[in-house]
Amino acid sequence: MPHIVVYSSGFCPYCFWAKGLLNDKKVEFEEIRVDQEPGAHDEMLAKSNGRVTVPQIFIDDYHVGGFDDLQALDRAGELDSRLAG
């Protein structure tokens, strides 16, 4: 099973939707709240090549991007295989 990380904040509807999609897929993920954890925002910026919006989603070393990117991956039929490892 891949390691999935979702950088999020508590007041972001896209974060809520991304976590909901991952929950629907019944996969575990690590949530890192950039609004609560010191240094998390800078860490996210470094890993995402400067993308400043949340969510930023990673499956192992693969940077999915935000919720729209996650949803597009799912619609293209590629998300399940990435989540399977």
PDB file with one MODEL, atoms N, CA, C and O in Angstrom:
MODEL        1
ATOM      1  N   MET A   1       0.846  -1.184   0.000  1.00  0.00           N
ATOM      2  CA  MET A   1       0.000   0.000   0.000  1.00  0.00           C
ATOM      3  C   MET A   1       0.889   1.244   0.000  1.00  0.00           C
ATOM      4  O   MET A   1       1.811   1.345   0.810  1.00  0.00           O
ATOM      5  N   PRO A   2       0.626   2.173  -0.885  1.00  0.00           N
ATOM      6  CA  PRO A   2       1.450   3.385  -0.945  1.00  0.00           C
ATOM      7  C   PRO A   2       1.195   4.305   0.254  1.00  0.00           C
ATOM      8  O   PRO A   2       0.161   4.227   0.917  1.00  0.00           O
ATOM      9  N   HIS A   3       2.160   5.162   0.503  1.00  0.00           N
ATOM     10  CA  HIS A   3       2.020   6.177   1.544  1.00  0.00           C
ATOM     11  C   HIS A   3       1.395   7.411   0.900  1.00  0.00           C
ATOM     12  O   HIS A   3       1.965   7.996  -0.022  1.00  0.00           O
ATOM     13  N   ILE A   4       0.235   7.796   1.385  1.00  0.00           N
ATOM     14  CA  ILE A   4      -0.510   8.926   0.823  1.00  0.00           C
ATOM     15  C   ILE A   4      -0.488  10.064   1.835  1.00  0.00           C
ATOM     16  O   ILE A   4      -0.791   9.869   3.012  1.00  0.00           O
ATOM     17  N   VAL A   5      -0.130  11.239   1.367  1.00  0.00           N
ATOM     18  CA  VAL A   5      -0.079  12.423   2.219  1.00  0.00           C
ATOM     19  C   VAL A   5      -0.968  13.491   1.605  1.00  0.00           C
ATOM     20  O   VAL A   5      -0.903  13.767   0.407  1.00  0.00           O
ATOM     21  N   VAL A   6      -1.803  14.088   2.456  1.00  0.00           N
ATOM     22  CA  VAL A   6      -2.659  15.194   2.039  1.00  0.00           C
ATOM     23  C   VAL A   6      -2.321  16.398   2.913  1.00  0.00           C
ATOM     24  O   VAL A   6      -2.576  16.388   4.117  1.00  0.00           O
ATOM     25  N   TYR A   7      -1.754  17.423   2.310  1.00  0.00           N
ATOM     26  CA  TYR A   7      -1.556  18.690   3.008  1.00  0.00           C
ATOM     27  C   TYR A   7      -2.873  19.445   2.905  1.00  0.00           C
ATOM     28  O   TYR A   7      -3.416  19.612   1.813  1.00  0.00           O
ATOM     29  N   SER A   8      -3.382  19.900   4.040  1.00  0.00           N
ATOM     30  CA  SER A   8      -4.717  20.502   4.051  1.00  0.00           C
ATOM     31  C   SER A   8      -4.799  21.620   5.078  1.00  0.00           C
ATOM     32  O   SER A   8      -3.844  21.903   5.802  1.00  0.00           O
ATOM     33  N   SER A   9      -5.963  22.241   5.118  1.00  0.00           N
ATOM     34  CA  SER A   9      -6.300  23.185   6.179  1.00  0.00           C
ATOM     35  C   SER A   9      -7.738  22.914   6.600  1.00  0.00           C
ATOM     36  O   SER A   9      -8.501  22.264   5.885  1.00  0.00           O
ATOM     37  N   GLY A  10      -8.085  23.418   7.757  1.00  0.00           N
ATOM     38  CA  GLY A  10      -9.396  23.118   8.323  1.00  0.00           C
ATOM     39  C   GLY A  10     -10.559  23.835   7.674  1.00  0.00           C
ATOM     40  O   GLY A  10     -11.708  23.455   7.900  1.00  0.00           O
ATOM     41  N   PHE A  11     -10.307  24.844   6.887  1.00  0.00           N
ATOM     42  CA  PHE A  11     -11.398  25.649   6.321  1.00  0.00           C
ATOM     43  C   PHE A  11     -11.444  25.566   4.805  1.00  0.00           C
ATOM     44  O   PHE A  11     -11.921  26.492   4.148  1.00  0.00           O
ATOM     45  N   CYS A  12     -10.953  24.467   4.241  1.00  0.00           N
ATOM     46  CA  CYS A  12     -10.837  24.331   2.791  1.00  0.00           C
ATOM     47  C   CYS A  12     -11.817  23.282   2.273  1.00  0.00           C
ATOM     48  O   CYS A  12     -11.666  22.102   2.592  1.00  0.00           O
ATOM     49  N   PRO A  13     -12.819  23.678   1.481  1.00  0.00           N
ATOM     50  CA  PRO A  13     -13.755  22.681   0.962  1.00  0.00           C
ATOM     51  C   PRO A  13     -13.093  21.678   0.021  1.00  0.00           C
ATOM     52  O   PRO A  13     -13.498  20.516  -0.017  1.00  0.00           O
ATOM     53  N   TYR A  14     -12.086  22.103  -0.737  1.00  0.00           N
ATOM     54  CA  TYR A  14     -11.393  21.181  -1.631  1.00  0.00           C
ATOM     55  C   TYR A  14     -10.652  20.102  -0.843  1.00  0.00           C
ATOM     56  O   TYR A  14     -10.562  18.957  -1.286  1.00  0.00           O
ATOM     57  N   CYS A  15     -10.125  20.466   0.313  1.00  0.00           N
ATOM     58  CA  CYS A  15      -9.472  19.488   1.191  1.00  0.00           C
ATOM     59  C   CYS A  15     -10.494  18.458   1.666  1.00  0.00           C
ATOM     60  O   CYS A  15     -10.228  17.256   1.664  1.00  0.00           O
ATOM     61  N   PHE A  16     -11.647  18.936   2.066  1.00  0.00           N
ATOM     62  CA  PHE A  16     -12.721  18.052   2.517  1.00  0.00           C
ATOM     63  C   PHE A  16     -13.110  17.078   1.404  1.00  0.00           C
ATOM     64  O   PHE A  16     -13.271  15.882   1.651  1.00  0.00           O
ATOM     65  N   TRP A  17     -13.261  17.586   0.184  1.00  0.00           N
ATOM     66  CA  TRP A  17     -13.651  16.739  -0.950  1.00  0.00           C
ATOM     67  C   TRP A  17     -12.558  15.727  -1.298  1.00  0.00           C
ATOM     68  O   TRP A  17     -12.854  14.574  -1.612  1.00  0.00           O
ATOM     69  N   ALA A  18     -11.298  16.158  -1.240  1.00  0.00           N
ATOM     70  CA  ALA A  18     -10.186  15.242  -1.538  1.00  0.00           C
ATOM     71  C   ALA A  18     -10.141  14.112  -0.516  1.00  0.00           C
ATOM     72  O   ALA A  18      -9.995  12.945  -0.880  1.00  0.00           O
ATOM     73  N   LYS A  19     -10.267  14.459   0.760  1.00  0.00           N
ATOM     74  CA  LYS A  19     -10.261  13.428   1.808  1.00  0.00           C
ATOM     75  C   LYS A  19     -11.467  12.514   1.659  1.00  0.00           C
ATOM     76  O   LYS A  19     -11.368  11.315   1.919  1.00  0.00           O
ATOM     77  N   GLY A  20     -12.594  13.057   1.248  1.00  0.00           N
ATOM     78  CA  GLY A  20     -13.787  12.249   1.027  1.00  0.00           C
ATOM     79  C   GLY A  20     -13.589  11.245  -0.098  1.00  0.00           C
ATOM     80  O   GLY A  20     -14.004  10.092   0.018  1.00  0.00           O
ATOM     81  N   LEU A  21     -12.956  11.674  -1.189  1.00  0.00           N
ATOM     82  CA  LEU A  21     -12.691  10.771  -2.307  1.00  0.00           C
ATOM     83  C   LEU A  21     -11.751   9.646  -1.874  1.00  0.00           C
ATOM     84  O   LEU A  21     -11.962   8.483  -2.218  1.00  0.00           O
ATOM     85  N   LEU A  22     -10.719  10.000  -1.121  1.00  0.00           N
ATOM     86  CA  LEU A  22      -9.791   8.973  -0.636  1.00  0.00           C
ATOM     87  C   LEU A  22     -10.479   8.038   0.352  1.00  0.00           C
ATOM     88  O   LEU A  22     -10.224   6.833   0.343  1.00  0.00           O
ATOM     89  N   ASN A  23     -11.337   8.573   1.192  1.00  0.00           N
ATOM     90  CA  ASN A  23     -12.102   7.718   2.109  1.00  0.00           C
ATOM     91  C   ASN A  23     -13.028   6.787   1.339  1.00  0.00           C
ATOM     92  O   ASN A  23     -13.175   5.620   1.704  1.00  0.00           O
ATOM     93  N   ASP A  24     -13.651   7.289   0.280  1.00  0.00           N
ATOM     94  CA  ASP A  24     -14.513   6.443  -0.560  1.00  0.00           C
ATOM     95  C   ASP A  24     -13.726   5.294  -1.189  1.00  0.00           C
ATOM     96  O   ASP A  24     -14.264   4.210  -1.414  1.00  0.00           O
ATOM     97  N   LYS A  25     -12.441   5.546  -1.471  1.00  0.00           N
ATOM     98  CA  LYS A  25     -11.569   4.515  -2.031  1.00  0.00           C
ATOM     99  C   LYS A  25     -11.058   3.563  -0.947  1.00  0.00           C
ATOM    100  O   LYS A  25     -10.382   2.577  -1.242  1.00  0.00           O
ATOM    101  N   LYS A  26     -11.388   3.872   0.305  1.00  0.00           N
ATOM    102  CA  LYS A  26     -11.015   3.043   1.452  1.00  0.00           C
ATOM    103  C   LYS A  26      -9.501   2.882   1.594  1.00  0.00           C
ATOM    104  O   LYS A  26      -8.997   1.788   1.847  1.00  0.00           O
ATOM    105  N   VAL A  27      -8.794   3.995   1.426  1.00  0.00           N
ATOM    106  CA  VAL A  27      -7.349   3.992   1.622  1.00  0.00           C
ATOM    107  C   VAL A  27      -7.016   4.887   2.814  1.00  0.00           C
ATOM    108  O   VAL A  27      -7.695   5.879   3.081  1.00  0.00           O
ATOM    109  N   GLU A  28      -5.974   4.515   3.507  1.00  0.00           N
ATOM    110  CA  GLU A  28      -5.503   5.332   4.618  1.00  0.00           C
ATOM    111  C   GLU A  28      -4.578   6.404   4.067  1.00  0.00           C
ATOM    112  O   GLU A  28      -3.866   6.184   3.087  1.00  0.00           O
ATOM    113  N   PHE A  29      -4.598   7.560   4.706  1.00  0.00           N
ATOM    114  CA  PHE A  29      -3.721   8.642   4.292  1.00  0.00           C
ATOM    115  C   PHE A  29      -3.320   9.441   5.516  1.00  0.00           C
ATOM    116  O   PHE A  29      -4.016   9.466   6.531  1.00  0.00           O
ATOM    117  N   GLU A  30      -2.190  10.085   5.388  1.00  0.00           N
ATOM    118  CA  GLU A  30      -1.697  10.979   6.431  1.00  0.00           C
ATOM    119  C   GLU A  30      -2.142  12.391   6.074  1.00  0.00           C
ATOM    120  O   GLU A  30      -1.912  12.861   4.960  1.00  0.00           O
ATOM    121  N   GLU A  31      -2.770  13.050   7.010  1.00  0.00           N
ATOM    122  CA  GLU A  31      -3.175  14.439   6.792  1.00  0.00           C
ATOM    123  C   GLU A  31      -2.231  15.345   7.557  1.00  0.00           C
ATOM    124  O   GLU A  31      -2.017  15.163   8.756  1.00  0.00           O
ATOM    125  N   ILE A  32      -1.672  16.314   6.867  1.00  0.00           N
ATOM    126  CA  ILE A  32      -0.811  17.304   7.494  1.00  0.00           C
ATOM    127  C   ILE A  32      -1.501  18.646   7.357  1.00  0.00           C
ATOM    128  O   ILE A  32      -1.666  19.165   6.253  1.00  0.00           O
ATOM    129  N   ARG A  33      -1.898  19.198   8.480  1.00  0.00           N
ATOM    130  CA  ARG A  33      -2.628  20.475   8.493  1.00  0.00           C
ATOM    131  C   ARG A  33      -1.631  21.638   8.473  1.00  0.00           C
ATOM    132  O   ARG A  33      -0.904  21.857   9.442  1.00  0.00           O
ATOM    133  N   VAL A  34      -1.605  22.365   7.380  1.00  0.00           N
ATOM    134  CA  VAL A  34      -0.678  23.490   7.261  1.00  0.00           C
ATOM    135  C   VAL A  34      -1.086  24.661   8.147  1.00  0.00           C
ATOM    136  O   VAL A  34      -0.282  25.554   8.414  1.00  0.00           O
ATOM    137  N   ASP A  35      -2.330  24.655   8.597  1.00  0.00           N
ATOM    138  CA  ASP A  35      -2.793  25.730   9.477  1.00  0.00           C
ATOM    139  C   ASP A  35      -2.572  25.405  10.952  1.00  0.00           C
ATOM    140  O   ASP A  35      -2.875  26.229  11.814  1.00  0.00           O
ATOM    141  N   GLN A  36      -2.048  24.218  11.256  1.00  0.00           N
ATOM    142  CA  GLN A  36      -1.844  23.830  12.653  1.00  0.00           C
ATOM    143  C   GLN A  36      -0.429  23.373  12.972  1.00  0.00           C
ATOM    144  O   GLN A  36       0.003  23.457  14.122  1.00  0.00           O
ATOM    145  N   GLU A  37       0.292  22.893  11.974  1.00  0.00           N
ATOM    146  CA  GLU A  37       1.611  22.324  12.234  1.00  0.00           C
ATOM    147  C   GLU A  37       2.696  23.285  11.763  1.00  0.00           C
ATOM    148  O   GLU A  37       2.790  23.584  10.572  1.00  0.00           O
ATOM    149  N   PRO A  38       3.518  23.772  12.701  1.00  0.00           N
ATOM    150  CA  PRO A  38       4.594  24.694  12.330  1.00  0.00           C
ATOM    151  C   PRO A  38       5.527  24.070  11.284  1.00  0.00           C
ATOM    152  O   PRO A  38       5.950  22.923  11.427  1.00  0.00           O
ATOM    153  N   GLY A  39       5.834  24.814  10.261  1.00  0.00           N
ATOM    154  CA  GLY A  39       6.738  24.362   9.220  1.00  0.00           C
ATOM    155  C   GLY A  39       6.087  23.524   8.135  1.00  0.00           C
ATOM    156  O   GLY A  39       6.719  23.241   7.117  1.00  0.00           O
ATOM    157  N   ALA A  40       4.834  23.119   8.327  1.00  0.00           N
ATOM    158  CA  ALA A  40       4.172  22.247   7.354  1.00  0.00           C
ATOM    159  C   ALA A  40       3.950  22.956   6.018  1.00  0.00           C
ATOM    160  O   ALA A  40       4.067  22.341   4.958  1.00  0.00           O
ATOM    161  N   HIS A  41       3.634  24.232   6.070  1.00  0.00           N
ATOM    162  CA  HIS A  41       3.395  24.973   4.822  1.00  0.00           C
ATOM    163  C   HIS A  41       4.679  25.062   4.002  1.00  0.00           C
ATOM    164  O   HIS A  41       4.654  24.869   2.787  1.00  0.00           O
ATOM    165  N   ASP A  42       5.802  25.356   4.661  1.00  0.00           N
ATOM    166  CA  ASP A  42       7.087  25.423   3.959  1.00  0.00           C
ATOM    167  C   ASP A  42       7.468  24.056   3.391  1.00  0.00           C
ATOM    168  O   ASP A  42       7.994  23.965   2.281  1.00  0.00           O
ATOM    169  N   GLU A  43       7.203  23.003   4.149  1.00  0.00           N
ATOM    170  CA  GLU A  43       7.474  21.641   3.680  1.00  0.00           C
ATOM    171  C   GLU A  43       6.648  21.336   2.429  1.00  0.00           C
ATOM    172  O   GLU A  43       7.157  20.771   1.461  1.00  0.00           O
ATOM    173  N   MET A  44       5.370  21.716   2.460  1.00  0.00           N
ATOM    174  CA  MET A  44       4.491  21.496   1.313  1.00  0.00           C
ATOM    175  C   MET A  44       5.001  22.261   0.095  1.00  0.00           C
ATOM    176  O   MET A  44       5.036  21.720  -1.010  1.00  0.00           O
ATOM    177  N   LEU A  45       5.391  23.505   0.292  1.00  0.00           N
ATOM    178  CA  LEU A  45       5.907  24.322  -0.815  1.00  0.00           C
ATOM    179  C   LEU A  45       7.126  23.664  -1.466  1.00  0.00           C
ATOM    180  O   LEU A  45       7.241  23.635  -2.691  1.00  0.00           O
ATOM    181  N   ALA A  46       8.021  23.144  -0.653  1.00  0.00           N
ATOM    182  CA  ALA A  46       9.237  22.517  -1.169  1.00  0.00           C
ATOM    183  C   ALA A  46       8.905  21.250  -1.958  1.00  0.00           C
ATOM    184  O   ALA A  46       9.476  21.012  -3.022  1.00  0.00           O
ATOM    185  N   LYS A  47       7.988  20.441  -1.439  1.00  0.00           N
ATOM    186  CA  LYS A  47       7.652  19.177  -2.095  1.00  0.00           C
ATOM    187  C   LYS A  47       6.821  19.382  -3.358  1.00  0.00           C
ATOM    188  O   LYS A  47       6.903  18.585  -4.293  1.00  0.00           O
ATOM    189  N   SER A  48       6.022  20.450  -3.389  1.00  0.00           N
ATOM    190  CA  SER A  48       5.103  20.670  -4.511  1.00  0.00           C
ATOM    191  C   SER A  48       5.640  21.658  -5.544  1.00  0.00           C
ATOM    192  O   SER A  48       4.894  22.151  -6.390  1.00  0.00           O
ATOM    193  N   ASN A  49       6.931  21.940  -5.468  1.00  0.00           N
ATOM    194  CA  ASN A  49       7.553  22.896  -6.391  1.00  0.00           C
ATOM    195  C   ASN A  49       6.882  24.258  -6.368  1.00  0.00           C
ATOM    196  O   ASN A  49       6.682  24.885  -7.408  1.00  0.00           O
ATOM    197  N   GLY A  50       6.536  24.709  -5.164  1.00  0.00           N
ATOM    198  CA  GLY A  50       6.018  26.055  -4.994  1.00  0.00           C
ATOM    199  C   GLY A  50       4.520  26.228  -5.082  1.00  0.00           C
ATOM    200  O   GLY A  50       4.033  27.357  -5.007  1.00  0.00           O
ATOM    201  N   ARG A  51       3.776  25.159  -5.238  1.00  0.00           N
ATOM    202  CA  ARG A  51       2.303  25.302  -5.271  1.00  0.00           C
ATOM    203  C   ARG A  51       1.826  25.674  -3.877  1.00  0.00           C
ATOM    204  O   ARG A  51       2.140  24.987  -2.905  1.00  0.00           O
ATOM    205  N   VAL A  52       1.075  26.750  -3.779  1.00  0.00           N
ATOM    206  CA  VAL A  52       0.738  27.325  -2.483  1.00  0.00           C
ATOM    207  C   VAL A  52      -0.648  26.956  -1.969  1.00  0.00           C
ATOM    208  O   VAL A  52      -0.949  27.176  -0.796  1.00  0.00           O
ATOM    209  N   THR A  53      -1.492  26.401  -2.826  1.00  0.00           N
ATOM    210  CA  THR A  53      -2.857  26.113  -2.412  1.00  0.00           C
ATOM    211  C   THR A  53      -2.965  24.718  -1.804  1.00  0.00           C
ATOM    212  O   THR A  53      -2.181  23.821  -2.113  1.00  0.00           O
ATOM    213  N   VAL A  54      -3.953  24.565  -0.937  1.00  0.00           N
ATOM    214  CA  VAL A  54      -4.269  23.248  -0.389  1.00  0.00           C
ATOM    215  C   VAL A  54      -5.583  22.792  -1.008  1.00  0.00           C
ATOM    216  O   VAL A  54      -6.420  23.621  -1.364  1.00  0.00           O
ATOM    217  N   PRO A  55      -5.768  21.494  -1.138  1.00  0.00           N
ATOM    218  CA  PRO A  55      -4.840  20.452  -0.727  1.00  0.00           C
ATOM    219  C   PRO A  55      -3.717  20.258  -1.738  1.00  0.00           C
ATOM    220  O   PRO A  55      -3.835  20.615  -2.910  1.00  0.00           O
ATOM    221  N   GLN A  56      -2.633  19.685  -1.248  1.00  0.00           N
ATOM    222  CA  GLN A  56      -1.589  19.148  -2.107  1.00  0.00           C
ATOM    223  C   GLN A  56      -1.475  17.681  -1.721  1.00  0.00           C
ATOM    224  O   GLN A  56      -1.280  17.357  -0.549  1.00  0.00           O
ATOM    225  N   ILE A  57      -1.595  16.802  -2.697  1.00  0.00           N
ATOM    226  CA  ILE A  57      -1.725  15.373  -2.449  1.00  0.00           C
ATOM    227  C   ILE A  57      -0.546  14.641  -3.079  1.00  0.00           C
ATOM    228  O   ILE A  57      -0.153  14.915  -4.213  1.00  0.00           O
ATOM    229  N   PHE A  58       0.009  13.701  -2.309  1.00  0.00           N
ATOM    230  CA  PHE A  58       1.135  12.903  -2.757  1.00  0.00           C
ATOM    231  C   PHE A  58       0.819  11.434  -2.545  1.00  0.00           C
ATOM    232  O   PHE A  58       0.310  11.042  -1.495  1.00  0.00           O
ATOM    233  N   ILE A  59       1.123  10.625  -3.549  1.00  0.00           N
ATOM    234  CA  ILE A  59       1.039   9.168  -3.437  1.00  0.00           C
ATOM    235  C   ILE A  59       2.470   8.684  -3.601  1.00  0.00           C
ATOM    236  O   ILE A  59       3.027   8.714  -4.698  1.00  0.00           O
ATOM    237  N   ASP A  60       3.062   8.235  -2.489  1.00  0.00           N
ATOM    238  CA  ASP A  60       4.496   7.951  -2.440  1.00  0.00           C
ATOM    239  C   ASP A  60       5.228   9.201  -2.931  1.00  0.00           C
ATOM    240  O   ASP A  60       5.016  10.284  -2.385  1.00  0.00           O
ATOM    241  N   ASP A  61       6.075   9.077  -3.937  1.00  0.00           N
ATOM    242  CA  ASP A  61       6.825  10.232  -4.441  1.00  0.00           C
ATOM    243  C   ASP A  61       6.103  10.969  -5.569  1.00  0.00           C
ATOM    244  O   ASP A  61       6.610  11.967  -6.082  1.00  0.00           O
ATOM    245  N   TYR A  62       4.934  10.486  -5.955  1.00  0.00           N
ATOM    246  CA  TYR A  62       4.183  11.090  -7.051  1.00  0.00           C
ATOM    247  C   TYR A  62       3.334  12.249  -6.521  1.00  0.00           C
ATOM    248  O   TYR A  62       2.505  12.067  -5.630  1.00  0.00           O
ATOM    249  N   HIS A  63       3.552  13.426  -7.074  1.00  0.00           N
ATOM    250  CA  HIS A  63       2.773  14.608  -6.698  1.00  0.00           C
ATOM    251  C   HIS A  63       1.524  14.661  -7.567  1.00  0.00           C
ATOM    252  O   HIS A  63       1.593  14.978  -8.755  1.00  0.00           O
ATOM    253  N   VAL A  64       0.388  14.350  -6.965  1.00  0.00           N
ATOM    254  CA  VAL A  64      -0.890  14.389  -7.684  1.00  0.00           C
ATOM    255  C   VAL A  64      -1.259  15.825  -7.997  1.00  0.00           C
ATOM    256  O   VAL A  64      -1.646  16.142  -9.122  1.00  0.00           O
ATOM    257  N   GLY A  65      -1.141  16.691  -7.008  1.00  0.00           N
ATOM    258  CA  GLY A  65      -1.573  18.077  -7.119  1.00  0.00           C
ATOM    259  C   GLY A  65      -2.723  18.306  -6.160  1.00  0.00           C
ATOM    260  O   GLY A  65      -2.718  17.788  -5.044  1.00  0.00           O
ATOM    261  N   GLY A  66      -3.713  19.083  -6.591  1.00  0.00           N
ATOM    262  CA  GLY A  66      -4.859  19.408  -5.753  1.00  0.00           C
ATOM    263  C   GLY A  66      -6.047  18.486  -5.998  1.00  0.00           C
ATOM    264  O   GLY A  66      -5.927  17.444  -6.644  1.00  0.00           O
ATOM    265  N   PHE A  67      -7.196  18.896  -5.467  1.00  0.00           N
ATOM    266  CA  PHE A  67      -8.392  18.075  -5.602  1.00  0.00           C
ATOM    267  C   PHE A  67      -8.789  17.871  -7.058  1.00  0.00           C
ATOM    268  O   PHE A  67      -9.141  16.759  -7.452  1.00  0.00           O
ATOM    269  N   ASP A  68      -8.736  18.927  -7.857  1.00  0.00           N
ATOM    270  CA  ASP A  68      -9.101  18.796  -9.276  1.00  0.00           C
ATOM    271  C   ASP A  68      -8.220  17.767  -9.973  1.00  0.00           C
ATOM    272  O   ASP A  68      -8.695  16.994 -10.805  1.00  0.00           O
ATOM    273  N   ASP A  69      -6.941  17.761  -9.631  1.00  0.00           N
ATOM    274  CA  ASP A  69      -6.012  16.795 -10.223  1.00  0.00           C
ATOM    275  C   ASP A  69      -6.336  15.376  -9.757  1.00  0.00           C
ATOM    276  O   ASP A  69      -6.290  14.433 -10.547  1.00  0.00           O
ATOM    277  N   LEU A  70      -6.661  15.231  -8.477  1.00  0.00           N
ATOM    278  CA  LEU A  70      -7.035  13.924  -7.929  1.00  0.00           C
ATOM    279  C   LEU A  70      -8.293  13.405  -8.615  1.00  0.00           C
ATOM    280  O   LEU A  70      -8.368  12.236  -8.995  1.00  0.00           O
ATOM    281  N   GLN A  71      -9.264  14.272  -8.766  1.00  0.00           N
ATOM    282  CA  GLN A  71     -10.525  13.891  -9.410  1.00  0.00           C
ATOM    283  C   GLN A  71     -10.293  13.533 -10.884  1.00  0.00           C
ATOM    284  O   GLN A  71     -10.888  12.581 -11.387  1.00  0.00           O
ATOM    285  N   ALA A  72      -9.447  14.277 -11.566  1.00  0.00           N
ATOM    286  CA  ALA A  72      -9.143  13.986 -12.972  1.00  0.00           C
ATOM    287  C   ALA A  72      -8.448  12.634 -13.101  1.00  0.00           C
ATOM    288  O   ALA A  72      -8.722  11.880 -14.035  1.00  0.00           O
ATOM    289  N   LEU A  73      -7.559  12.328 -12.174  1.00  0.00           N
ATOM    290  CA  LEU A  73      -6.882  11.034 -12.176  1.00  0.00           C
ATOM    291  C   LEU A  73      -7.887   9.908 -11.985  1.00  0.00           C
ATOM    292  O   LEU A  73      -7.777   8.853 -12.610  1.00  0.00           O
ATOM    293  N   ASP A  74      -8.866  10.140 -11.119  1.00  0.00           N
ATOM    294  CA  ASP A  74      -9.905   9.143 -10.885  1.00  0.00           C
ATOM    295  C   ASP A  74     -10.770   8.967 -12.128  1.00  0.00           C
ATOM    296  O   ASP A  74     -11.054   7.840 -12.534  1.00  0.00           O
ATOM    297  N   ARG A  75     -11.184  10.059 -12.725  1.00  0.00           N
ATOM    298  CA  ARG A  75     -12.033   9.997 -13.922  1.00  0.00           C
ATOM    299  C   ARG A  75     -11.320   9.339 -15.105  1.00  0.00           C
ATOM    300  O   ARG A  75     -11.956   8.719 -15.958  1.00  0.00           O
ATOM    301  N   ALA A  76     -10.000   9.480 -15.144  1.00  0.00           N
ATOM    302  CA  ALA A  76      -9.221   8.857 -16.217  1.00  0.00           C
ATOM    303  C   ALA A  76      -8.971   7.373 -15.954  1.00  0.00           C
ATOM    304  O   ALA A  76      -8.389   6.677 -16.787  1.00  0.00           O
ATOM    305  N   GLY A  77      -9.415   6.891 -14.785  1.00  0.00           N
ATOM    306  CA  GLY A  77      -9.243   5.494 -14.450  1.00  0.00           C
ATOM    307  C   GLY A  77      -7.857   5.121 -13.961  1.00  0.00           C
ATOM    308  O   GLY A  77      -7.499   3.943 -13.935  1.00  0.00           O
ATOM    309  N   GLU A  78      -7.072   6.122 -13.573  1.00  0.00           N
ATOM    310  CA  GLU A  78      -5.687   5.881 -13.157  1.00  0.00           C
ATOM    311  C   GLU A  78      -5.489   5.915 -11.649  1.00  0.00           C
ATOM    312  O   GLU A  78      -4.455   5.464 -11.157  1.00  0.00           O
ATOM    313  N   LEU A  79      -6.445   6.436 -10.914  1.00  0.00           N
ATOM    314  CA  LEU A  79      -6.256   6.583  -9.468  1.00  0.00           C
ATOM    315  C   LEU A  79      -6.189   5.241  -8.751  1.00  0.00           C
ATOM    316  O   LEU A  79      -5.322   5.037  -7.900  1.00  0.00           O
ATOM    317  N   ASP A  80      -7.080   4.336  -9.079  1.00  0.00           N
ATOM    318  CA  ASP A  80      -7.109   3.049  -8.383  1.00  0.00           C
ATOM    319  C   ASP A  80      -5.785   2.298  -8.498  1.00  0.00           C
ATOM    320  O   ASP A  80      -5.321   1.707  -7.522  1.00  0.00           O
ATOM    321  N   SER A  81      -5.183   2.316  -9.669  1.00  0.00           N
ATOM    322  CA  SER A  81      -3.912   1.601  -9.827  1.00  0.00           C
ATOM    323  C   SER A  81      -2.796   2.280  -9.033  1.00  0.00           C
ATOM    324  O   SER A  81      -1.922   1.596  -8.499  1.00  0.00           O
ATOM    325  N   ARG A  82      -2.810   3.587  -8.946  1.00  0.00           N
ATOM    326  CA  ARG A  82      -1.805   4.298  -8.134  1.00  0.00           C
ATOM    327  C   ARG A  82      -2.009   4.006  -6.648  1.00  0.00           C
ATOM    328  O   ARG A  82      -1.043   3.867  -5.898  1.00  0.00           O
ATOM    329  N   LEU A  83      -3.265   3.916  -6.231  1.00  0.00           N
ATOM    330  CA  LEU A  83      -3.561   3.646  -4.834  1.00  0.00           C
ATOM    331  C   LEU A  83      -3.254   2.193  -4.450  1.00  0.00           C
ATOM    332  O   LEU A  83      -3.011   1.890  -3.282  1.00  0.00           O
ATOM    333  N   ALA A  84      -3.269   1.306  -5.441  1.00  0.00           N
ATOM    334  CA  ALA A  84      -2.979  -0.103  -5.174  1.00  0.00           C
ATOM    335  C   ALA A  84      -1.488  -0.342  -4.956  1.00  0.00           C
ATOM    336  O   ALA A  84      -1.092  -1.373  -4.412  1.00  0.00           O
ATOM    337  N   GLY A  85      -0.669   0.609  -5.381  1.00  0.00           N
ATOM    338  CA  GLY A  85       0.767   0.474  -5.188  1.00  0.00           C
ATOM    339  C   GLY A  85       1.396  -0.157  -6.302  1.00  0.00           C
ATOM    340  O   GLY A  85       2.612  -0.348  -6.298  1.00  0.00           O
TER     341      GLY A  85
ENDMDL
END
